[in-house]
Amino acid sequence: MMPGHDNSNGSSGKSSSGMDDLPTFSAENMQNNMKVILYSRTFMAIIGGVIAGILGLTSLTGFIFYFLVMAITSVALTAKAKFSIHSYFDSWNRVMLDGIFGGLMSFVLFWTFAYDIVHIF
């Protein structure tokens, strides 16, 4: 991940206006960080689906497992950002919530695929 927050404002001294106190974000870095979150969540949804299928989880336990995997992924992404979320993202919601339901279809696909291979065939 790349820092999305830019603390350098080009001046070494303080100016009299309050404009220097506003955080500056790099749009490219923020977009790259969101792409990392999306790819990480998709990858973990696929891996989680395969594990849920191999373990033979069915019904509600499988979906609970999915949300558990997404919670672990959120904590891991936060740890990768050294728990300094506002240096890499504009809000906590970007790390904790964005992309959670986007990986659900991949999870269900690989969950049923692995379950069928291991427990049915």
MOPAC internal coordinates of N, CA, C and O (Angstrom, degrees):
PM7 1SCF
backbone

  N    0.0000 0     0.00 0     0.00 0    0    0    0
  C    1.4356 1     0.00 0     0.00 0    1    0    0
  C    1.5092 1   109.25 1     0.00 0    2    1    0
  O    1.2310 1   121.95 1   -33.37 1    3    2    1
  N    1.3024 1   113.87 1   146.63 1    3    2    1
  C    1.4487 1   119.73 1   178.93 1    5    3    2
  C    1.5235 1   109.03 1  -110.28 1    6    5    3
  O    1.2310 1   120.56 1   -35.51 1    7    6    5
  N    1.3260 1   116.53 1   144.49 1    7    6    5
  C    1.4619 1   118.22 1   178.81 1    9    7    6
  C    1.5185 1   111.12 1   -60.06 1   10    9    7
  O    1.2310 1   120.06 1   -50.48 1   11   10    9
  N    1.3171 1   117.49 1   129.52 1   11   10    9
  C    1.4477 1   121.61 1   178.26 1   13   11   10
  C    1.5061 1   111.62 1   -93.04 1   14   13   11
  O    1.2310 1   120.60 1   165.30 1   15   14   13
  N    1.3010 1   116.45 1   -14.70 1   15   14   13
  C    1.4571 1   123.05 1  -177.04 1   17   15   14
  C    1.5157 1   108.26 1   -99.92 1   18   17   15
  O    1.2310 1   120.35 1   -50.95 1   19   18   17
  N    1.3141 1   116.95 1   129.05 1   19   18   17
  C    1.4551 1   121.76 1  -179.16 1   21   19   18
  C    1.5194 1   108.73 1  -112.08 1   22   21   19
  O    1.2310 1   120.67 1   -69.19 1   23   22   21
  N    1.3373 1   116.32 1   110.81 1   23   22   21
  C    1.4617 1   120.03 1  -179.37 1   25   23   22
  C    1.5180 1   113.17 1   -84.76 1   26   25   23
  O    1.2310 1   119.66 1   165.62 1   27   26   25
  N    1.3213 1   118.25 1   -14.38 1   27   26   25
  C    1.4565 1   119.89 1  -178.38 1   29   27   26
  C    1.5219 1   109.32 1   -79.28 1   30   29   27
  O    1.2310 1   121.14 1   -51.26 1   31   30   29
  N    1.3067 1   115.43 1   128.74 1   31   30   29
  C    1.4543 1   118.84 1   179.82 1   33   31   30
  C    1.5206 1   112.36 1  -120.38 1   34   33   31
  O    1.2310 1   120.35 1  -170.00 1   35   34   33
  N    1.2980 1   116.94 1    10.00 1   35   34   33
  C    1.4420 1   121.11 1   173.09 1   37   35   34
  C    1.5078 1   115.72 1    84.17 1   38   37   35
  O    1.2310 1   119.02 1   172.08 1   39   38   37
  N    1.3085 1   119.48 1    -7.92 1   39   38   37
  C    1.4540 1   120.30 1   179.56 1   41   39   38
  C    1.5199 1   109.08 1  -121.74 1   42   41   39
  O    1.2310 1   121.36 1   -37.24 1   43   42   41
  N    1.3060 1   115.00 1   142.76 1   43   42   41
  C    1.4599 1   119.19 1  -178.05 1   45   43   42
  C    1.5211 1   112.05 1   -88.49 1   46   45   43
  O    1.2310 1   119.54 1   154.49 1   47   46   45
  N    1.2999 1   118.49 1   -25.51 1   47   46   45
  C    1.4589 1   121.82 1  -179.51 1   49   47   46
  C    1.5139 1   110.87 1  -102.40 1   50   49   47
  O    1.2310 1   121.26 1   -13.46 1   51   50   49
  N    1.3225 1   115.19 1   166.54 1   51   50   49
  C    1.4623 1   119.77 1   178.36 1   53   51   50
  C    1.5170 1   108.92 1   -85.87 1   54   53   51
  O    1.2310 1   121.69 1   -40.89 1   55   54   53
  N    1.3127 1   114.38 1   139.11 1   55   54   53
  C    1.4542 1   117.82 1   176.09 1   57   55   54
  C    1.5196 1   108.79 1   -97.55 1   58   57   55
  O    1.2310 1   120.57 1   -11.53 1   59   58   57
  N    1.3042 1   116.51 1   168.47 1   59   58   57
  C    1.4498 1   120.36 1  -176.22 1   61   59   58
  C    1.5199 1   112.02 1   -78.29 1   62   61   59
  O    1.2310 1   119.82 1   161.93 1   63   62   61
  N    1.3323 1   117.96 1   -18.07 1   63   62   61
  C    1.4678 1   119.38 1  -179.76 1   65   63   62
  C    1.5255 1   110.40 1   -85.21 1   66   65   63
  O    1.2310 1   120.66 1   -25.47 1   67   66   65
  N    1.3015 1   116.35 1   154.53 1   67   66   65
  C    1.4564 1   121.98 1  -179.64 1   69   67   66
  C    1.5234 1   112.78 1   -83.52 1   70   69   67
  O    1.2310 1   119.67 1  -175.34 1   71   70   69
  N    1.3129 1   118.23 1     4.66 1   71   70   69
  C    1.4665 1   121.53 1  -176.67 1   73   71   70
  C    1.5241 1   112.25 1   -69.99 1   74   73   71
  O    1.2310 1   119.31 1   157.21 1   75   74   73
  N    1.3327 1   118.91 1   -22.79 1   75   74   73
  C    1.4572 1   121.30 1  -179.34 1   77   75   74
  C    1.5238 1   111.70 1   -73.40 1   78   77   75
  O    1.2310 1   120.21 1   163.38 1   79   78   77
  N    1.3230 1   117.20 1   -16.62 1   79   78   77
  C    1.4573 1   121.02 1  -178.79 1   81   79   78
  C    1.5252 1   112.87 1   -81.70 1   82   81   79
  O    1.2310 1   119.76 1   167.25 1   83   82   81
  N    1.3161 1   118.07 1   -12.75 1   83   82   81
  C    1.4554 1   120.95 1  -178.80 1   85   83   82
  C    1.5238 1   110.30 1   -76.73 1   86   85   83
  O    1.2310 1   120.10 1   -44.36 1   87   86   85
  N    1.3299 1   117.42 1   135.64 1   87   86   85
  C    1.4659 1   119.48 1   178.18 1   89   87   86
  C    1.5226 1   111.00 1   -71.24 1   90   89   87
  O    1.2310 1   121.09 1   -34.83 1   91   90   89
  N    1.3138 1   115.53 1   145.17 1   91   90   89
  C    1.4503 1   122.13 1   178.00 1   93   91   90
  C    1.5178 1   108.28 1  -111.71 1   94   93   91
  O    1.2310 1   120.42 1   -49.43 1   95   94   93
  N    1.3302 1   116.81 1   130.57 1   95   94   93
  C    1.4568 1   121.17 1  -179.02 1   97   95   94
  C    1.5117 1   110.22 1  -112.51 1   98   97   95
  O    1.2310 1   121.17 1   -38.73 1   99   98   97
  N    1.3187 1   115.36 1   141.27 1   99   98   97
  C    1.4543 1   120.97 1   174.51 1  101   99   98
  C    1.5182 1   107.75 1   -89.97 1  102  101   99
  O    1.2310 1   120.32 1   -61.60 1  103  102  101
  N    1.3172 1   116.99 1   118.40 1  103  102  101
  C    1.4623 1   121.19 1  -176.95 1  105  103  102
  C    1.5295 1   110.95 1   -63.73 1  106  105  103
  O    1.2310 1   120.23 1   141.17 1  107  106  105
  N    1.3269 1   117.16 1   -38.83 1  107  106  105
  C    1.4701 1   120.51 1   179.70 1  109  107  106
  C    1.5201 1   111.22 1   -63.51 1  110  109  107
  O    1.2310 1   120.29 1   134.31 1  111  110  109
  N    1.3221 1   117.06 1   -45.69 1  111  110  109
  C    1.4629 1   120.78 1  -179.65 1  113  111  110
  C    1.5236 1   111.34 1   -66.59 1  114  113  111
  O    1.2310 1   120.07 1   139.65 1  115  114  113
  N    1.3218 1   117.47 1   -40.35 1  115  114  113
  C    1.4639 1   120.62 1   178.07 1  117  115  114
  C    1.5263 1   110.54 1   -63.37 1  118  117  115
  O    1.2310 1   120.46 1   138.79 1  119  118  117
  N    1.3314 1   116.72 1   -41.21 1  119  118  117
  C    1.4596 1   120.61 1   179.26 1  121  119  118
  C    1.5280 1   110.36 1   -66.02 1  122  121  119
  O    1.2310 1   120.31 1   139.39 1  123  122  121
  N    1.3162 1   117.01 1   -40.61 1  123  122  121
  C    1.4635 1   120.85 1   177.77 1  125  123  122
  C    1.5355 1   110.60 1   -64.35 1  126  125  123
  O    1.2310 1   119.97 1   138.85 1  127  126  125
  N    1.3120 1   117.67 1   -41.15 1  127  126  125
  C    1.4613 1   121.40 1   179.24 1  129  127  126
  C    1.5303 1   110.98 1   -64.49 1  130  129  127
  O    1.2310 1   120.10 1   141.26 1  131  130  129
  N    1.3226 1   117.41 1   -38.74 1  131  130  129
  C    1.4623 1   120.30 1   177.43 1  133  131  130
  C    1.5308 1   110.57 1   -67.83 1  134  133  131
  O    1.2310 1   120.43 1   145.73 1  135  134  133
  N    1.3241 1   116.78 1   -34.27 1  135  134  133
  C    1.4563 1   120.42 1   176.60 1  137  135  134
  C    1.5294 1   110.90 1   -66.23 1  138  137  135
  O    1.2310 1   120.48 1   141.44 1  139  138  137
  N    1.3229 1   116.69 1   -38.56 1  139  138  137
  C    1.4691 1   121.31 1   176.55 1  141  139  138
  C    1.5171 1   110.33 1   -62.46 1  142  141  139
  O    1.2310 1   120.15 1   137.99 1  143  142  141
  N    1.3278 1   117.33 1   -42.01 1  143  142  141
  C    1.4637 1   120.81 1   178.30 1  145  143  142
  C    1.5255 1   110.64 1   -63.45 1  146  145  143
  O    1.2310 1   120.44 1   135.16 1  147  146  145
  N    1.3272 1   116.77 1   -44.84 1  147  146  145
  C    1.4604 1   120.50 1  -179.58 1  149  147  146
  C    1.5256 1   111.24 1   -61.89 1  150  149  147
  O    1.2310 1   120.12 1   133.80 1  151  150  149
  N    1.3260 1   117.38 1   -46.20 1  151  150  149
  C    1.4588 1   120.75 1   179.71 1  153  151  150
  C    1.5272 1   111.50 1   -65.82 1  154  153  151
  O    1.2310 1   120.32 1   140.55 1  155  154  153
  N    1.3193 1   116.99 1   -39.45 1  155  154  153
  C    1.4611 1   120.41 1   179.52 1  157  155  154
  C    1.5220 1   111.13 1   -64.77 1  158  157  155
  O    1.2310 1   120.56 1   136.05 1  159  158  157
  N    1.3144 1   116.53 1   -43.95 1  159  158  157
  C    1.4653 1   119.94 1   179.83 1  161  159  158
  C    1.5291 1   111.42 1   -66.68 1  162  161  159
  O    1.2310 1   119.92 1   140.17 1  163  162  161
  N    1.3246 1   117.75 1   -39.83 1  163  162  161
  C    1.4613 1   120.48 1   178.40 1  165  163  162
  C    1.5184 1   110.58 1   -64.98 1  166  165  163
  O    1.2310 1   120.23 1   135.55 1  167  166  165
  N    1.3196 1   117.16 1   -44.45 1  167  166  165
  C    1.4598 1   121.23 1   179.09 1  169  167  166
  C    1.5209 1   110.93 1   -62.18 1  170  169  167
  O    1.2310 1   120.30 1   135.22 1  171  170  169
  N    1.3296 1   117.04 1   -44.78 1  171  170  169
  C    1.4617 1   120.29 1  -179.81 1  173  171  170
  C    1.5290 1   111.43 1   -68.85 1  174  173  171
  O    1.2310 1   119.74 1   149.38 1  175  174  173
  N    1.3309 1   118.10 1   -30.62 1  175  174  173
  C    1.4627 1   120.56 1   175.63 1  177  175  174
  C    1.5221 1   110.45 1   -65.86 1  178  177  175
  O    1.2310 1   120.19 1   139.11 1  179  178  177
  N    1.3230 1   117.24 1   -40.89 1  179  178  177
  C    1.4642 1   121.04 1   178.46 1  181  179  178
  C    1.5219 1   110.27 1   -66.35 1  182  181  179
  O    1.2310 1   120.24 1   131.77 1  183  182  181
  N    1.3208 1   117.14 1   -48.23 1  183  182  181
  C    1.4708 1   120.81 1   179.40 1  185  183  182
  C    1.5314 1   110.16 1   -62.78 1  186  185  183
  O    1.2310 1   120.27 1   137.15 1  187  186  185
  N    1.3236 1   117.08 1   -42.85 1  187  186  185
  C    1.4565 1   120.92 1   178.55 1  189  187  186
  C    1.5206 1   111.98 1   -63.32 1  190  189  187
  O    1.2310 1   120.00 1   141.76 1  191  190  189
  N    1.3342 1   117.61 1   -38.24 1  191  190  189
  C    1.4548 1   121.16 1   177.53 1  193  191  190
  C    1.5123 1   112.16 1   -64.13 1  194  193  191
  O    1.2310 1   120.55 1   137.37 1  195  194  193
  N    1.3194 1   116.55 1   -42.63 1  195  194  193
  C    1.4703 1   120.39 1   178.02 1  197  195  194
  C    1.5309 1   110.08 1   -63.85 1  198  197  195
  O    1.2310 1   120.22 1   136.27 1  199  198  197
  N    1.3254 1   117.18 1   -43.73 1  199  198  197
  C    1.4712 1   120.56 1  -179.86 1  201  199  198
  C    1.5291 1   110.05 1   -64.75 1  202  201  199
  O    1.2310 1   120.00 1   137.29 1  203  202  201
  N    1.3387 1   117.60 1   -42.71 1  203  202  201
  C    1.4689 1   120.52 1   179.12 1  205  203  202
  C    1.5220 1   110.61 1   -62.81 1  206  205  203
  O    1.2310 1   120.20 1   141.47 1  207  206  205
  N    1.3286 1   117.21 1   -38.53 1  207  206  205
  C    1.4569 1   120.34 1   178.26 1  209  207  206
  C    1.5125 1   112.52 1   -67.56 1  210  209  207
  O    1.2310 1   120.44 1   137.76 1  211  210  209
  N    1.3213 1   116.77 1   -42.24 1  211  210  209
  C    1.4657 1   120.90 1   179.21 1  213  211  210
  C    1.5201 1   110.64 1   -65.98 1  214  213  211
  O    1.2310 1   120.39 1   140.49 1  215  214  213
  N    1.3354 1   116.87 1   -39.51 1  215  214  213
  C    1.4666 1   120.73 1   179.06 1  217  215  214
  C    1.5310 1   112.36 1   -71.49 1  218  217  215
  O    1.2310 1   120.34 1   165.55 1  219  218  217
  N    1.3222 1   116.95 1   -14.45 1  219  218  217
  C    1.4588 1   120.54 1   178.96 1  221  219  218
  C    1.5168 1   113.66 1    79.96 1  222  221  219
  O    1.2310 1   120.28 1  -154.91 1  223  222  221
  N    1.3267 1   117.06 1    25.09 1  223  222  221
  C    1.4641 1   119.99 1   178.60 1  225  223  222
  C    1.5202 1   109.94 1   -69.61 1  226  225  223
  O    1.2310 1   120.76 1   -41.99 1  227  226  225
  N    1.3149 1   116.16 1   138.01 1  227  226  225
  C    1.4594 1   120.59 1   179.13 1  229  227  226
  C    1.5159 1   109.52 1  -131.92 1  230  229  227
  O    1.2310 1   121.42 1   -20.75 1  231  230  229
  N    1.3098 1   114.88 1   159.25 1  231  230  229
  C    1.4464 1   123.25 1   172.48 1  233  231  230
  C    1.5311 1   112.76 1    56.65 1  234  233  231
  O    1.2310 1   120.53 1    47.34 1  235  234  233
  N    1.3098 1   116.60 1  -132.66 1  235  234  233
  C    1.4629 1   122.30 1  -173.59 1  237  235  234
  C    1.5272 1   112.49 1   -65.02 1  238  237  235
  O    1.2310 1   119.90 1   147.12 1  239  238  237
  N    1.3245 1   117.80 1   -32.88 1  239  238  237
  C    1.4732 1   119.40 1  -179.36 1  241  239  238
  C    1.5233 1   111.78 1   -63.66 1  242  241  239
  O    1.2310 1   120.34 1   146.95 1  243  242  241
  N    1.3305 1   116.96 1   -33.05 1  243  242  241
  C    1.4615 1   120.31 1   176.67 1  245  243  242
  C    1.5144 1   112.36 1   -65.71 1  246  245  243
  O    1.2310 1   120.88 1   137.12 1  247  246  245
  N    1.3303 1   115.91 1   -42.88 1  247  246  245
  C    1.4645 1   119.14 1   179.17 1  249  247  246
  C    1.5228 1   111.86 1   -70.72 1  250  249  247
  O    1.2310 1   120.08 1   144.97 1  251  250  249
  N    1.3159 1   117.46 1   -35.03 1  251  250  249
  C    1.4642 1   120.37 1   174.24 1  253  251  250
  C    1.5256 1   109.65 1   -62.83 1  254  253  251
  O    1.2310 1   120.62 1   139.63 1  255  254  253
  N    1.3296 1   116.42 1   -40.37 1  255  254  253
  C    1.4608 1   121.17 1   177.19 1  257  255  254
  C    1.5257 1   110.67 1   -61.27 1  258  257  255
  O    1.2310 1   120.33 1   139.78 1  259  258  257
  N    1.3448 1   116.98 1   -40.22 1  259  258  257
  C    1.4709 1   120.64 1   178.13 1  261  259  258
  C    1.5246 1   111.24 1   -59.89 1  262  261  259
  O    1.2310 1   120.58 1   132.02 1  263  262  261
  N    1.3241 1   116.49 1   -47.98 1  263  262  261
  C    1.4632 1   119.28 1  -178.63 1  265  263  262
  C    1.5295 1   111.45 1   -68.91 1  266  265  263
  O    1.2310 1   120.10 1   150.50 1  267  266  265
  N    1.3098 1   117.42 1   -29.50 1  267  266  265
  C    1.4626 1   120.83 1   173.47 1  269  267  266
  C    1.5337 1   110.73 1   -65.93 1  270  269  267
  O    1.2310 1   120.65 1   136.71 1  271  270  269
  N    1.3237 1   116.36 1   -43.29 1  271  270  269
  C    1.4768 1   120.71 1   177.68 1  273  271  270
  C    1.5290 1   110.14 1   -63.03 1  274  273  271
  O    1.2310 1   119.76 1   139.19 1  275  274  273
  N    1.3354 1   118.06 1   -40.81 1  275  274  273
  C    1.4619 1   120.90 1   179.35 1  277  275  274
  C    1.5288 1   111.25 1   -67.73 1  278  277  275
  O    1.2310 1   119.98 1   144.88 1  279  278  277
  N    1.3343 1   117.65 1   -35.12 1  279  278  277
  C    1.4697 1   120.36 1   176.73 1  281  279  278
  C    1.5238 1   110.34 1   -66.44 1  282  281  279
  O    1.2310 1   120.38 1   138.53 1  283  282  281
  N    1.3217 1   116.88 1   -41.47 1  283  282  281
  C    1.4726 1   120.62 1   177.24 1  285  283  282
  C    1.5231 1   110.20 1   -64.53 1  286  285  283
  O    1.2310 1   120.60 1   140.98 1  287  286  285
  N    1.3285 1   116.46 1   -39.02 1  287  286  285
  C    1.4660 1   120.22 1   177.41 1  289  287  286
  C    1.5215 1   110.90 1   -63.37 1  290  289  287
  O    1.2310 1   119.90 1   138.92 1  291  290  289
  N    1.3261 1   117.79 1   -41.08 1  291  290  289
  C    1.4689 1   121.27 1   178.29 1  293  291  290
  C    1.5221 1   111.09 1   -62.09 1  294  293  291
  O    1.2310 1   120.42 1   136.24 1  295  294  293
  N    1.3151 1   116.80 1   -43.76 1  295  294  293
  C    1.4686 1   120.68 1   178.82 1  297  295  294
  C    1.5325 1   109.88 1   -65.08 1  298  297  295
  O    1.2310 1   120.15 1   139.64 1  299  298  297
  N    1.3314 1   117.32 1   -40.36 1  299  298  297
  C    1.4614 1   120.42 1   179.58 1  301  299  298
  C    1.5269 1   111.38 1   -65.44 1  302  301  299
  O    1.2310 1   120.15 1   139.87 1  303  302  301
  N    1.3300 1   117.32 1   -40.13 1  303  302  301
  C    1.4685 1   119.89 1   177.65 1  305  303  302
  C    1.5261 1   111.19 1   -66.90 1  306  305  303
  O    1.2310 1   120.67 1   142.84 1  307  306  305
  N    1.3191 1   116.32 1   -37.16 1  307  306  305
  C    1.4628 1   120.41 1   176.83 1  309  307  306
  C    1.5240 1   110.16 1   -65.71 1  310  309  307
  O    1.2310 1   120.38 1   139.45 1  311  310  309
  N    1.3270 1   116.87 1   -40.55 1  311  310  309
  C    1.4651 1   120.42 1   178.46 1  313  311  310
  C    1.5270 1   110.37 1   -66.59 1  314  313  311
  O    1.2310 1   120.41 1   142.63 1  315  314  313
  N    1.3460 1   116.83 1   -37.37 1  315  314  313
  C    1.4644 1   119.88 1   178.38 1  317  315  314
  C    1.5318 1   110.68 1   -63.70 1  318  317  315
  O    1.2310 1   120.75 1   148.24 1  319  318  317
  N    1.3360 1   116.17 1   -31.76 1  319  318  317
  C    1.4651 1   120.96 1   176.48 1  321  319  318
  C    1.5229 1   111.34 1   -83.84 1  322  321  319
  O    1.2310 1   120.40 1  -169.91 1  323  322  321
  N    1.3319 1   116.84 1    10.09 1  323  322  321
  C    1.4623 1   123.45 1   179.44 1  325  323  322
  C    1.5265 1   111.77 1    57.04 1  326  325  323
  O    1.2310 1   120.91 1  -144.63 1  327  326  325
  N    1.3318 1   115.87 1    35.37 1  327  326  325
  C    1.4546 1   123.98 1   178.26 1  329  327  326
  C    1.5274 1   112.94 1    56.20 1  330  329  327
  O    1.2310 1   120.73 1  -158.28 1  331  330  329
  N    1.3194 1   116.22 1    21.72 1  331  330  329
  C    1.4609 1   122.25 1   176.38 1  333  331  330
  C    1.5318 1   108.09 1  -112.69 1  334  333  331
  O    1.2310 1   120.92 1  -110.72 1  335  334  333
  N    1.3096 1   115.84 1    69.28 1  335  334  333
  C    1.4564 1   122.75 1  -172.70 1  337  335  334
  C    1.5220 1   112.17 1   -59.87 1  338  337  335
  O    1.2310 1   120.10 1   139.02 1  339  338  337
  N    1.3151 1   117.41 1   -40.98 1  339  338  337
  C    1.4634 1   120.06 1  -174.69 1  341  339  338
  C    1.5269 1   113.14 1   -72.05 1  342  341  339
  O    1.2310 1   119.97 1   172.32 1  343  342  341
  N    1.3261 1   117.66 1    -7.68 1  343  342  341
  C    1.4621 1   119.77 1   173.54 1  345  343  342
  C    1.5264 1   111.54 1   -83.36 1  346  345  343
  O    1.2310 1   120.37 1   158.79 1  347  346  345
  N    1.3406 1   116.89 1   -21.21 1  347  346  345
  C    1.4562 1   121.37 1  -175.37 1  349  347  346
  C    1.5259 1   113.50 1  -116.13 1  350  349  347
  O    1.2310 1   120.16 1   156.26 1  351  350  349
  N    1.3325 1   117.30 1   -23.74 1  351  350  349
  C    1.4545 1   122.33 1  -177.52 1  353  351  350
  C    1.5158 1   109.34 1  -136.48 1  354  353  351
  O    1.2310 1   120.96 1   -16.60 1  355  354  353
  N    1.3315 1   115.78 1   163.40 1  355  354  353
  C    1.4624 1   118.25 1  -179.20 1  357  355  354
  C    1.5258 1   113.47 1   -86.77 1  358  357  355
  O    1.2310 1   119.86 1   165.72 1  359  358  357
  N    1.3527 1   117.88 1   -14.28 1  359  358  357
  C    1.4693 1   119.48 1   176.70 1  361  359  358
  C    1.5318 1   110.16 1  -158.09 1  362  361  359
  O    1.2310 1   121.21 1   -16.23 1  363  362  361
  N    1.3246 1   115.29 1   163.77 1  363  362  361
  C    1.4647 1   121.34 1   177.95 1  365  363  362
  C    1.5248 1   111.24 1   -65.74 1  366  365  363
  O    1.2310 1   120.12 1   149.48 1  367  366  365
  N    1.3203 1   117.37 1   -30.52 1  367  366  365
  C    1.4672 1   121.15 1  -178.74 1  369  367  366
  C    1.5221 1   111.98 1   -60.61 1  370  369  367
  O    1.2310 1   120.29 1   150.31 1  371  370  369
  N    1.3052 1   117.05 1   -29.69 1  371  370  369
  C    1.4700 1   120.39 1   179.76 1  373  371  370
  C    1.5191 1   111.19 1   -61.33 1  374  373  371
  O    1.2310 1   120.45 1   141.31 1  375  374  373
  N    1.3035 1   116.75 1   -38.69 1  375  374  373
  C    1.4632 1   121.00 1  -177.50 1  377  375  374
  C    1.5218 1   110.99 1   -86.50 1  378  377  375
  O    1.2310 1   120.44 1   136.68 1  379  378  377
  N    1.3026 1   116.76 1   -43.32 1  379  378  377
  C    1.4571 1   120.55 1  -172.10 1  381  379  378
  C    1.5219 1   114.29 1   -80.28 1  382  381  379
  O    1.2310 1   119.50 1   144.73 1  383  382  381
  N    1.3154 1   118.56 1   -35.27 1  383  382  381
  C    1.4513 1   120.02 1  -170.48 1  385  383  382
  C    1.5213 1   115.96 1  -117.54 1  386  385  383
  O    1.2310 1   119.47 1   149.01 1  387  386  385
  N    1.3133 1   118.62 1   -30.99 1  387  386  385
  C    1.4663 1   120.05 1  -175.55 1  389  387  386
  C    1.5243 1   111.56 1   -63.38 1  390  389  387
  O    1.2310 1   121.02 1   -49.51 1  391  390  389
  N    1.3090 1   115.66 1   130.49 1  391  390  389
  C    1.4533 1   121.25 1   175.17 1  393  391  390
  C    1.5153 1   115.76 1    84.56 1  394  393  391
  O    1.2310 1   119.84 1  -175.84 1  395  394  393
  N    1.3230 1   117.92 1     4.16 1  395  394  393
  C    1.4661 1   119.23 1  -178.65 1  397  395  394
  C    1.5272 1   110.40 1   -66.47 1  398  397  395
  O    1.2310 1   119.99 1   133.69 1  399  398  397
  N    1.3153 1   117.62 1   -46.31 1  399  398  397
  C    1.4603 1   119.65 1  -178.15 1  401  399  398
  C    1.5239 1   112.12 1   -83.05 1  402  401  399
  O    1.2310 1   119.82 1   166.03 1  403  402  401
  N    1.3186 1   117.96 1   -13.97 1  403  402  401
  C    1.4607 1   121.09 1   177.24 1  405  403  402
  C    1.5227 1   112.68 1   -66.96 1  406  405  403
  O    1.2310 1   120.04 1   148.20 1  407  406  405
  N    1.3172 1   117.53 1   -31.80 1  407  406  405
  C    1.4566 1   121.13 1  -179.88 1  409  407  406
  C    1.5136 1   113.74 1   -89.86 1  410  409  407
  O    1.2310 1   120.24 1   179.17 1  411  410  409
  N    1.3329 1   117.14 1    -0.83 1  411  410  409
  C    1.4623 1   120.47 1  -176.49 1  413  411  410
  C    1.5258 1   112.14 1   -64.61 1  414  413  411
  O    1.2310 1   119.96 1   139.88 1  415  414  413
  N    1.3114 1   117.68 1   -40.12 1  415  414  413
  C    1.4732 1   120.09 1   179.54 1  417  415  414
  C    1.5322 1   111.45 1   -67.14 1  418  417  415
  O    1.2310 1   120.50 1   140.95 1  419  418  417
  N    1.3227 1   116.64 1   -39.05 1  419  418  417
  C    1.4703 1   119.61 1   176.34 1  421  419  418
  C    1.5211 1   110.25 1   -64.64 1  422  421  419
  O    1.2310 1   120.56 1   139.37 1  423  422  421
  N    1.3309 1   116.54 1   -40.63 1  423  422  421
  C    1.4583 1   120.85 1   177.94 1  425  423  422
  C    1.5218 1   110.88 1   -59.54 1  426  425  423
  O    1.2310 1   120.20 1   130.51 1  427  426  425
  N    1.3313 1   117.22 1   -49.49 1  427  426  425
  C    1.4671 1   121.37 1  -178.13 1  429  427  426
  C    1.5259 1   110.57 1   -63.73 1  430  429  427
  O    1.2310 1   119.81 1   139.84 1  431  430  429
  N    1.3132 1   117.97 1   -40.16 1  431  430  429
  C    1.4641 1   121.53 1   178.94 1  433  431  430
  C    1.5222 1   111.21 1   -60.33 1  434  433  431
  O    1.2310 1   120.17 1   128.70 1  435  434  433
  N    1.3243 1   117.27 1   -51.30 1  435  434  433
  C    1.4632 1   120.47 1  -177.57 1  437  435  434
  C    1.5287 1   111.76 1   -75.11 1  438  437  435
  O    1.2310 1   120.11 1   152.65 1  439  438  437
  N    1.3077 1   117.39 1   -27.35 1  439  438  437
  C    1.4636 1   122.18 1   175.95 1  441  439  438
  C    1.5284 1   109.58 1   -63.58 1  442  441  439
  O    1.2310 1   120.64 1   128.35 1  443  442  441
  N    1.3307 1   116.37 1   -51.65 1  443  442  441
  C    1.4684 1   119.56 1  -179.42 1  445  443  442
  C    1.5200 1   111.32 1   -68.13 1  446  445  443
  O    1.2310 1   119.99 1   142.90 1  447  446  445
  N    1.3164 1   117.63 1   -37.10 1  447  446  445
  C    1.4620 1   121.42 1   179.35 1  449  447  446
  C    1.5280 1   110.93 1   -62.43 1  450  449  447
  O    1.2310 1   120.21 1   129.99 1  451  450  449
  N    1.3257 1   117.21 1   -50.01 1  451  450  449
  C    1.4649 1   120.87 1  -179.70 1  453  451  450
  C    1.5239 1   111.18 1   -67.45 1  454  453  451
  O    1.2310 1   119.95 1   142.28 1  455  454  453
  N    1.3185 1   117.69 1   -37.72 1  455  454  453
  C    1.4587 1   121.08 1   178.47 1  457  455  454
  C    1.5359 1   110.19 1   -62.49 1  458  457  455
  O    1.2310 1   120.93 1   134.83 1  459  458  457
  N    1.3346 1   115.82 1   -45.17 1  459  458  457
  C    1.4732 1   120.02 1   179.38 1  461  459  458
  C    1.5201 1   111.95 1   -62.83 1  462  461  459
  O    1.2310 1   120.02 1   137.33 1  463  462  461
  N    1.3196 1   117.57 1   -42.67 1  463  462  461
  C    1.4640 1   120.56 1  -178.65 1  465  463  462
  C    1.5220 1   111.25 1   -65.84 1  466  465  463
  O    1.2310 1   120.27 1   136.00 1  467  466  465
  N    1.3294 1   117.10 1   -44.00 1  467  466  465
  C    1.4608 1   120.81 1  -173.85 1  469  467  466
  C    1.5225 1   112.11 1   -81.43 1  470  469  467
  O    1.2310 1   119.88 1   137.17 1  471  470  469
  N    1.3301 1   117.83 1   -42.83 1  471  470  469
  C    1.4729 1   119.31 1  -168.79 1  473  471  470
  C    1.5300 1   113.98 1  -104.73 1  474  473  471
  O    1.2310 1   118.76 1   163.65 1  475  474  473
  N    1.3148 1   119.97 1   -16.35 1  475  474  473
  C    1.4549 1   120.53 1  -177.93 1  477  475  474
  C    1.5258 1   111.67 1  -107.21 1  478  477  475
  O    1.2310 1   119.66 1   133.64 1  479  478  477
  N    1.3218 1   118.25 1   -46.36 1  479  478  477
  C    1.4645 1   120.11 1  -175.99 1  481  479  478
  C    1.4851 1   112.68 1   -85.33 1  482  481  479
  O    1.2310 1   120.10 1   180.00 1  483  482  481

